């Protein structure tokens, strides 16, 4: 919980606008709705007046947005990816919601750092929380994939909930520890969430009871309710693939709001041709994810579906020159590998990286993939 001990702030109405008062100064904070900034006490969240003042500025050079411009592209659901501008899983959720008819805003919060990600600044928290309050989405979905940045997620979650926004946690961490996650969130979605996130929207609109939403964990009075999981989608092609570009994407980092999809400017494109891992290594989260599901866990997209995604990426990303496949273990199916390599070499023709396991590769498959453009194999 972020608490300021040096100053006291309050939001008051005046002439149709709202003003923040601090030590004799007053700053117009346009578009703040009544009650958006509560009177500060040590047990309540707040947005620092100075941070809000600096946030509400005209659009600067490049792609930096003013707060008002950023708000204009918000929709009914807000998804937040932390320290990851590619965020493949979050992009799949975005597509699922869009195909169901919901407007989605995707926020990339903070830049990637592999070992020591910096905590969000007060201004960054203020930018995010103010934008969420203005839009009033059905909920804000937070992607929680690692304990490396759990403190940052908690800061964001507490700030948003203090503003009366509904917060949903999803990802590896809340799937493995749903009861812990529910202490910080209003709802938790376990496992693969494309169907669950759409059904949660319907439940919040009063079209379903929460007990009917698979994968959902929530509180009913003092009891934690953990709904059963939807079966895994075996035909991954029906899920489509993530969108690239679009004005519904914004980055908050270094105390600024930037417009557009950061992936469009990237030098590499990230994707996966499959889901699931055949192994149960004790040091990996995959074993815990695999245990909660029944039936076929490792599933493979069709070659044509993968190639279609990569052709779309080539069309929309003008500077990228390699592709990174994040499959936990790249396919060893020789028929699939042969078809993929032939079509990839002919239609895509870029170097690519795969993940593999020494026990799941063979000389023939590697030779075929190298001929198609494979230049690096990463293993566990």
KEDO-832577 format. One record per residue (C-alpha): x, y, z; residue number from 0; chain; residue in one letter. Coordinates in steps of 0.25 Angstrom, whole numbers, plus 5000, padded with zeros to 4 digits. Example, Ala and Ser with C-alpha at 12.3 -4.5 7.8 and 13.67 -1.06 7.14 Angstrom:
<<5049; 4982; 5031>; 0; "A"; "A">
<<5055; 4996; 5029>; 1; "A"; "S">
***
This chain:
<<5000; 5000; 5000>; 0; "A"; "X">
<<5006; 5013; 4996>; 1; "A"; "X">
<<5004; 5024; 5007>; 2; "A"; "X">
<<5009; 5038; 5007>; 3; "A"; "X">
<<5012; 5043; 5021>; 4; "A"; "X">
<<5017; 5057; 5017>; 5; "A"; "X">
<<5004; 5064; 5011>; 6; "A"; "X">
<<4989; 5062; 5011>; 7; "A"; "X">
<<4981; 5063; 4998>; 8; "A"; "X">
<<4966; 5064; 4995>; 9; "A"; "X">
<<4958; 5064; 4982>; 10; "A"; "X">
<<4948; 5075; 4982>; 11; "A"; "X">
<<4938; 5080; 4971>; 12; "A"; "X">
<<4938; 5094; 4966>; 13; "A"; "X">
<<4932; 5099; 4953>; 14; "A"; "X">
<<4930; 5086; 4946>; 15; "A"; "X">
<<4945; 5082; 4948>; 16; "A"; "X">
<<4952; 5076; 4960>; 17; "A"; "X">
<<4964; 5082; 4967>; 18; "A"; "X">
<<4975; 5076; 4976>; 19; "A"; "X">
<<4980; 5084; 4987>; 20; "A"; "X">
<<4993; 5083; 4993>; 21; "A"; "X">
<<5001; 5093; 5002>; 22; "A"; "X">
<<4994; 5105; 4996>; 23; "A"; "X">
<<4995; 5100; 4981>; 24; "A"; "X">
<<4983; 5096; 4973>; 25; "A"; "X">
<<4984; 5088; 4960>; 26; "A"; "X">
<<4972; 5086; 4951>; 27; "A"; "X">
<<4971; 5071; 4948>; 28; "A"; "X">
<<4961; 5070; 4936>; 29; "A"; "X">
<<4952; 5059; 4935>; 30; "A"; "X">
<<4953; 5054; 4949>; 31; "A"; "X">
<<4939; 5048; 4953>; 32; "A"; "X">
<<4933; 5051; 4967>; 33; "A"; "X">
<<4940; 5043; 4978>; 34; "A"; "X">
<<4951; 5038; 4969>; 35; "A"; "X">
<<4962; 5043; 4979>; 36; "A"; "X">
<<4958; 5040; 4993>; 37; "A"; "X">
<<4962; 5048; 5005>; 38; "A"; "X">
<<4975; 5042; 5009>; 39; "A"; "X">
<<4977; 5034; 5021>; 40; "A"; "X">
<<4988; 5024; 5024>; 41; "A"; "X">
<<4979; 5012; 5022>; 42; "A"; "X">
<<4975; 5017; 5008>; 43; "A"; "X">
<<4981; 5018; 4994>; 44; "A"; "X">
<<4983; 5031; 4987>; 45; "A"; "X">
<<4988; 5038; 4975>; 46; "A"; "X">
<<4999; 5048; 4978>; 47; "A"; "X">
<<4994; 5062; 4972>; 48; "A"; "X">
<<5008; 5065; 4966>; 49; "A"; "X">
<<5008; 5052; 4958>; 50; "A"; "X">
<<4994; 5055; 4953>; 51; "A"; "X">
<<4998; 5069; 4949>; 52; "A"; "X">
<<5010; 5065; 4941>; 53; "A"; "X">
<<5002; 5054; 4935>; 54; "A"; "X">
<<4991; 5063; 4929>; 55; "A"; "X">
<<5000; 5070; 4918>; 56; "A"; "X">
<<4999; 5073; 4903>; 57; "A"; "X">
<<5004; 5062; 4894>; 58; "A"; "X">
<<5019; 5063; 4892>; 59; "A"; "X">
<<5028; 5059; 4881>; 60; "A"; "X">
<<5028; 5045; 4876>; 61; "A"; "X">
<<5017; 5036; 4880>; 62; "A"; "X">
<<5015; 5041; 4894>; 63; "A"; "X">
<<5000; 5043; 4898>; 64; "A"; "X">
<<4993; 5052; 4906>; 65; "A"; "X">
<<4985; 5046; 4917>; 66; "A"; "X">
<<4972; 5051; 4910>; 67; "A"; "X">
<<4977; 5044; 4896>; 68; "A"; "X">
<<4980; 5031; 4904>; 69; "A"; "X">
<<4966; 5031; 4910>; 70; "A"; "X">
<<4959; 5032; 4896>; 71; "A"; "X">
<<4963; 5018; 4892>; 72; "A"; "X">
<<4959; 5010; 4904>; 73; "A"; "X">
<<4948; 5000; 4903>; 74; "A"; "X">
<<4940; 4991; 4912>; 75; "A"; "X">
<<4951; 4982; 4918>; 76; "A"; "X">
<<4965; 4986; 4921>; 77; "A"; "X">
<<4977; 4976; 4921>; 78; "A"; "X">
<<4990; 4979; 4927>; 79; "A"; "X">
<<5003; 4972; 4924>; 80; "A"; "X">
<<5015; 4974; 4933>; 81; "A"; "X">
<<5029; 4976; 4928>; 82; "A"; "X">
<<5026; 4969; 4915>; 83; "A"; "X">
<<5023; 4976; 4902>; 84; "A"; "X">
<<5020; 4963; 4894>; 85; "A"; "X">
<<5011; 4956; 4905>; 86; "A"; "X">
<<5006; 4945; 4896>; 87; "A"; "X">
<<4996; 4940; 4906>; 88; "A"; "X">
<<4990; 4954; 4908>; 89; "A"; "X">
<<4989; 4956; 4893>; 90; "A"; "X">
<<4981; 4943; 4892>; 91; "A"; "X">
<<4971; 4948; 4903>; 92; "A"; "X">
<<4970; 4961; 4895>; 93; "A"; "X">
<<4966; 4954; 4883>; 94; "A"; "X">
<<4956; 4945; 4890>; 95; "A"; "X">
<<4949; 4957; 4896>; 96; "A"; "X">
<<4949; 4964; 4883>; 97; "A"; "X">
<<4943; 4952; 4875>; 98; "A"; "X">
<<4932; 4952; 4886>; 99; "A"; "X">
<<4929; 4966; 4883>; 100; "A"; "X">
<<4936; 4973; 4895>; 101; "A"; "X">
<<4945; 4985; 4893>; 102; "A"; "X">
<<4958; 4983; 4899>; 103; "A"; "X">
<<4969; 4992; 4904>; 104; "A"; "X">
<<4983; 4986; 4905>; 105; "A"; "X">
<<4993; 4993; 4914>; 106; "A"; "X">
<<5008; 4989; 4914>; 107; "A"; "X">
<<5012; 4993; 4928>; 108; "A"; "X">
<<5027; 4995; 4930>; 109; "A"; "X">
<<5038; 4991; 4921>; 110; "A"; "X">
<<5045; 4977; 4922>; 111; "A"; "X">
<<5056; 4974; 4931>; 112; "A"; "X">
<<5061; 4959; 4933>; 113; "A"; "X">
<<5067; 4960; 4947>; 114; "A"; "X">
<<5063; 4973; 4954>; 115; "A"; "X">
<<5050; 4980; 4949>; 116; "A"; "X">
<<5048; 4993; 4955>; 117; "A"; "X">
<<5036; 4996; 4963>; 118; "A"; "X">
<<5025; 5005; 4957>; 119; "A"; "X">
<<5027; 5020; 4961>; 120; "A"; "X">
<<5016; 5028; 4967>; 121; "A"; "X">
<<5013; 5035; 4954>; 122; "A"; "X">
<<5012; 5022; 4947>; 123; "A"; "X">
<<5002; 5017; 4957>; 124; "A"; "X">
<<4995; 5030; 4956>; 125; "A"; "X">
<<4994; 5030; 4941>; 126; "A"; "X">
<<4988; 5015; 4941>; 127; "A"; "X">
<<4978; 5017; 4952>; 128; "A"; "X">
<<4973; 5030; 4947>; 129; "A"; "X">
<<4971; 5024; 4933>; 130; "A"; "X">
<<4964; 5012; 4939>; 131; "A"; "X">
<<4955; 5021; 4947>; 132; "A"; "X">
<<4951; 5029; 4935>; 133; "A"; "X">
<<4947; 5017; 4926>; 134; "A"; "X">
<<4940; 5009; 4937>; 135; "A"; "X">
<<4942; 4996; 4930>; 136; "A"; "X">
<<4935; 4983; 4934>; 137; "A"; "X">
<<4949; 4979; 4941>; 138; "A"; "X">
<<4964; 4980; 4939>; 139; "A"; "X">
<<4971; 4967; 4936>; 140; "A"; "X">
<<4985; 4966; 4942>; 141; "A"; "X">
<<4995; 4956; 4936>; 142; "A"; "X">
<<5003; 4950; 4947>; 143; "A"; "X">
<<5013; 4940; 4941>; 144; "A"; "X">
<<5025; 4941; 4951>; 145; "A"; "X">
<<5028; 4944; 4965>; 146; "A"; "X">
<<5040; 4953; 4960>; 147; "A"; "X">
<<5030; 4965; 4959>; 148; "A"; "X">
<<5019; 4960; 4969>; 149; "A"; "X">
<<5021; 4973; 4977>; 150; "A"; "X">
<<5018; 4982; 4965>; 151; "A"; "X">
<<5006; 4974; 4962>; 152; "A"; "X">
<<5001; 4976; 4977>; 153; "A"; "X">
<<5004; 4991; 4976>; 154; "A"; "X">
<<4995; 4992; 4964>; 155; "A"; "X">
<<4984; 4983; 4969>; 156; "A"; "X">
<<4983; 4990; 4982>; 157; "A"; "X">
<<4983; 5004; 4976>; 158; "A"; "X">
<<4972; 5000; 4966>; 159; "A"; "X">
<<4963; 4993; 4976>; 160; "A"; "X">
<<4964; 5005; 4985>; 161; "A"; "X">
<<4958; 5012; 4973>; 162; "A"; "X">
<<4946; 5002; 4973>; 163; "A"; "X">
<<4951; 4995; 4960>; 164; "A"; "X">
<<4949; 4980; 4959>; 165; "A"; "X">
<<4962; 4973; 4958>; 166; "A"; "X">
<<4964; 4959; 4952>; 167; "A"; "X">
<<4977; 4952; 4953>; 168; "A"; "X">
<<4981; 4941; 4943>; 169; "A"; "X">
<<4994; 4934; 4939>; 170; "A"; "X">
<<5003; 4924; 4944>; 171; "A"; "X">
<<5004; 4929; 4959>; 172; "A"; "X">
<<4989; 4930; 4961>; 173; "A"; "X">
<<4987; 4917; 4955>; 174; "A"; "X">
<<4996; 4910; 4964>; 175; "A"; "X">
<<4993; 4919; 4977>; 176; "A"; "X">
<<4978; 4923; 4975>; 177; "A"; "X">
<<4975; 4926; 4989>; 178; "A"; "X">
<<4987; 4934; 4991>; 179; "A"; "X">
<<4984; 4942; 4978>; 180; "A"; "X">
<<4970; 4944; 4983>; 181; "A"; "X">
<<4975; 4952; 4995>; 182; "A"; "X">
<<4979; 4963; 4985>; 183; "A"; "X">
<<4968; 4961; 4974>; 184; "A"; "X">
<<4953; 4961; 4973>; 185; "A"; "X">
<<4954; 4949; 4964>; 186; "A"; "X">
<<4964; 4939; 4959>; 187; "A"; "X">
<<4964; 4931; 4946>; 188; "A"; "X">
<<4972; 4918; 4946>; 189; "A"; "X">
<<4978; 4911; 4934>; 190; "A"; "X">
<<4976; 4915; 4919>; 191; "A"; "X">
<<4966; 4927; 4920>; 192; "A"; "X">
<<4960; 4930; 4906>; 193; "A"; "X">
<<4947; 4924; 4909>; 194; "A"; "X">
<<4946; 4928; 4924>; 195; "A"; "X">
<<4949; 4942; 4922>; 196; "A"; "X">
<<4938; 4944; 4912>; 197; "A"; "X">
<<4928; 4937; 4921>; 198; "A"; "X">
<<4933; 4945; 4933>; 199; "A"; "X">
<<4929; 4958; 4925>; 200; "A"; "X">
<<4915; 4951; 4923>; 201; "A"; "X">
<<4914; 4948; 4938>; 202; "A"; "X">
<<4917; 4963; 4941>; 203; "A"; "X">
<<4907; 4967; 4932>; 204; "A"; "X">
<<4897; 4959; 4939>; 205; "A"; "X">
<<4895; 4948; 4928>; 206; "A"; "X">
<<4901; 4937; 4936>; 207; "A"; "X">
<<4903; 4933; 4950>; 208; "A"; "X">
<<4918; 4933; 4955>; 209; "A"; "X">
<<4916; 4918; 4958>; 210; "A"; "X">
<<4915; 4915; 4943>; 211; "A"; "X">
<<4928; 4921; 4939>; 212; "A"; "X">
<<4938; 4911; 4938>; 213; "A"; "X">
<<4953; 4913; 4943>; 214; "A"; "X">
<<4947; 4924; 4952>; 215; "A"; "X">
<<4951; 4926; 4967>; 216; "A"; "X">
<<4944; 4936; 4975>; 217; "A"; "X">
<<4938; 4939; 4989>; 218; "A"; "X">
<<4924; 4936; 4993>; 219; "A"; "X">
<<4922; 4942; 5007>; 220; "A"; "X">
<<4934; 4936; 5014>; 221; "A"; "X">
<<4935; 4924; 5006>; 222; "A"; "X">
<<4945; 4923; 4994>; 223; "A"; "X">
<<4938; 4917; 4982>; 224; "A"; "X">
<<4947; 4909; 4972>; 225; "A"; "X">
<<4939; 4905; 4959>; 226; "A"; "X">
<<4943; 4894; 4951>; 227; "A"; "X">
<<4952; 4896; 4939>; 228; "A"; "X">
<<4947; 4896; 4925>; 229; "A"; "X">
<<4953; 4885; 4916>; 230; "A"; "X">
<<4966; 4889; 4909>; 231; "A"; "X">
<<4963; 4894; 4894>; 232; "A"; "X">
<<4969; 4883; 4886>; 233; "A"; "X">
<<4968; 4890; 4872>; 234; "A"; "X">
<<4977; 4902; 4875>; 235; "A"; "X">
<<4973; 4908; 4861>; 236; "A"; "X">
<<4959; 4912; 4866>; 237; "A"; "X">
<<4966; 4922; 4876>; 238; "A"; "X">
<<4971; 4930; 4864>; 239; "A"; "X">
<<4984; 4937; 4867>; 240; "A"; "X">
<<4988; 4950; 4874>; 241; "A"; "X">
<<4986; 4963; 4868>; 242; "A"; "X">
<<4998; 4972; 4864>; 243; "A"; "X">
<<4996; 4987; 4864>; 244; "A"; "X">
<<4984; 4995; 4867>; 245; "A"; "X">
<<4981; 5008; 4874>; 246; "A"; "X">
<<4975; 5000; 4886>; 247; "A"; "X">
<<4989; 4997; 4892>; 248; "A"; "X">
<<4997; 5007; 4901>; 249; "A"; "X">
<<5010; 5006; 4908>; 250; "A"; "X">
<<5012; 5012; 4922>; 251; "A"; "X">
<<5027; 5013; 4925>; 252; "A"; "X">
<<5037; 5024; 4930>; 253; "A"; "X">
<<5026; 5033; 4935>; 254; "A"; "X">
<<5020; 5034; 4921>; 255; "A"; "X">
<<5008; 5028; 4913>; 256; "A"; "X">
<<5012; 5024; 4899>; 257; "A"; "X">
<<5003; 5021; 4888>; 258; "A"; "X">
<<5002; 5008; 4879>; 259; "A"; "X">
<<5007; 4994; 4880>; 260; "A"; "X">
<<5021; 4993; 4884>; 261; "A"; "X">
<<5023; 4980; 4876>; 262; "A"; "X">
<<5021; 4987; 4863>; 263; "A"; "X">
<<5034; 4994; 4865>; 264; "A"; "X">
<<5041; 4981; 4870>; 265; "A"; "X">
<<5053; 4974; 4862>; 266; "A"; "X">
<<5047; 4960; 4866>; 267; "A"; "X">
<<5034; 4954; 4866>; 268; "A"; "X">
<<5030; 4944; 4877>; 269; "A"; "X">
<<5019; 4933; 4875>; 270; "A"; "X">
<<5017; 4918; 4878>; 271; "A"; "X">
<<5012; 4907; 4869>; 272; "A"; "X">
<<5008; 4898; 4881>; 273; "A"; "X">
<<5003; 4898; 4896>; 274; "A"; "X">
<<5007; 4889; 4907>; 275; "A"; "X">
<<5020; 4881; 4910>; 276; "A"; "X">
<<5021; 4866; 4910>; 277; "A"; "X">
<<5030; 4866; 4922>; 278; "A"; "X">
<<5028; 4867; 4937>; 279; "A"; "X">
<<5041; 4874; 4942>; 280; "A"; "X">
<<5040; 4877; 4957>; 281; "A"; "X">
<<5047; 4891; 4955>; 282; "A"; "X">
<<5037; 4895; 4945>; 283; "A"; "X">
<<5023; 4901; 4947>; 284; "A"; "X">
<<5018; 4892; 4935>; 285; "A"; "X">
<<5016; 4880; 4944>; 286; "A"; "X">
<<5007; 4888; 4953>; 287; "A"; "X">
<<4999; 4893; 4941>; 288; "A"; "X">
<<4998; 4879; 4935>; 289; "A"; "X">
<<4993; 4873; 4947>; 290; "A"; "X">
<<4980; 4881; 4948>; 291; "A"; "X">
<<4976; 4877; 4934>; 292; "A"; "X">
<<4971; 4863; 4929>; 293; "A"; "X">
<<4972; 4858; 4915>; 294; "A"; "X">
<<4982; 4863; 4904>; 295; "A"; "X">
<<4991; 4874; 4909>; 296; "A"; "X">
<<5001; 4876; 4898>; 297; "A"; "X">
<<4994; 4881; 4886>; 298; "A"; "X">
<<4999; 4886; 4872>; 299; "A"; "X">
<<4994; 4897; 4863>; 300; "A"; "X">
<<4993; 4894; 4848>; 301; "A"; "X">
<<5004; 4898; 4839>; 302; "A"; "X">
<<4995; 4907; 4831>; 303; "A"; "X">
<<4990; 4914; 4843>; 304; "A"; "X">
<<5004; 4917; 4848>; 305; "A"; "X">
<<5009; 4922; 4834>; 306; "A"; "X">
<<4996; 4931; 4833>; 307; "A"; "X">
<<5000; 4938; 4846>; 308; "A"; "X">
<<5015; 4940; 4842>; 309; "A"; "X">
<<5010; 4946; 4828>; 310; "A"; "X">
<<5002; 4956; 4836>; 311; "A"; "X">
<<5013; 4959; 4845>; 312; "A"; "X">
<<5022; 4962; 4833>; 313; "A"; "X">
<<5012; 4971; 4827>; 314; "A"; "X">
<<5010; 4979; 4839>; 315; "A"; "X">
<<5024; 4979; 4845>; 316; "A"; "X">
<<5034; 4986; 4836>; 317; "A"; "X">
<<5047; 4984; 4843>; 318; "A"; "X">
<<5047; 4970; 4849>; 319; "A"; "X">
<<5057; 4960; 4844>; 320; "A"; "X">
<<5055; 4948; 4852>; 321; "A"; "X">
<<5045; 4939; 4859>; 322; "A"; "X">
<<5045; 4933; 4873>; 323; "A"; "X">
<<5036; 4921; 4875>; 324; "A"; "X">
<<5033; 4920; 4890>; 325; "A"; "X">
<<5028; 4905; 4889>; 326; "A"; "X">
<<5032; 4899; 4902>; 327; "A"; "X">
<<5037; 4888; 4893>; 328; "A"; "X">
<<5037; 4890; 4878>; 329; "A"; "X">
<<5029; 4879; 4870>; 330; "A"; "X">
<<5037; 4866; 4867>; 331; "A"; "X">
<<5026; 4861; 4858>; 332; "A"; "X">
<<5033; 4859; 4845>; 333; "A"; "X">
<<5021; 4860; 4836>; 334; "A"; "X">
<<5018; 4874; 4843>; 335; "A"; "X">
<<5033; 4878; 4842>; 336; "A"; "X">
<<5034; 4875; 4827>; 337; "A"; "X">
<<5021; 4883; 4824>; 338; "A"; "X">
<<5025; 4894; 4833>; 339; "A"; "X">
<<5039; 4895; 4827>; 340; "A"; "X">
<<5035; 4895; 4813>; 341; "A"; "X">
<<5024; 4906; 4815>; 342; "A"; "X">
<<5033; 4914; 4824>; 343; "A"; "X">
<<5045; 4914; 4815>; 344; "A"; "X">
<<5036; 4918; 4803>; 345; "A"; "X">
<<5026; 4928; 4810>; 346; "A"; "X">
<<5034; 4934; 4822>; 347; "A"; "X">
<<5049; 4932; 4819>; 348; "A"; "X">
<<5054; 4938; 4832>; 349; "A"; "X">
<<5064; 4932; 4843>; 350; "A"; "X">
<<5057; 4926; 4855>; 351; "A"; "X">
<<5059; 4921; 4869>; 352; "A"; "X">
<<5053; 4909; 4876>; 353; "A"; "X">
<<5053; 4903; 4889>; 354; "A"; "X">
<<5056; 4888; 4890>; 355; "A"; "X">
<<5059; 4876; 4899>; 356; "A"; "X">
<<5071; 4867; 4896>; 357; "A"; "X">
<<5062; 4855; 4897>; 358; "A"; "X">
<<5052; 4861; 4888>; 359; "A"; "X">
<<5060; 4864; 4876>; 360; "A"; "X">
<<5066; 4856; 4864>; 361; "A"; "X">
<<5076; 4858; 4853>; 362; "A"; "X">
<<5066; 4858; 4842>; 363; "A"; "X">
<<5057; 4868; 4848>; 364; "A"; "X">
<<5068; 4877; 4852>; 365; "A"; "X">
<<5074; 4876; 4838>; 366; "A"; "X">
<<5060; 4880; 4832>; 367; "A"; "X">
<<5058; 4891; 4841>; 368; "A"; "X">
<<5072; 4897; 4838>; 369; "A"; "X">
<<5069; 4897; 4824>; 370; "A"; "X">
<<5057; 4905; 4826>; 371; "A"; "X">
<<5064; 4916; 4834>; 372; "A"; "X">
<<5067; 4910; 4848>; 373; "A"; "X">
<<5079; 4917; 4854>; 374; "A"; "X">
<<5078; 4914; 4869>; 375; "A"; "X">
<<5073; 4904; 4878>; 376; "A"; "X">
<<5071; 4907; 4893>; 377; "A"; "X">
<<5069; 4896; 4903>; 378; "A"; "X">
<<5066; 4894; 4918>; 379; "A"; "X">
***
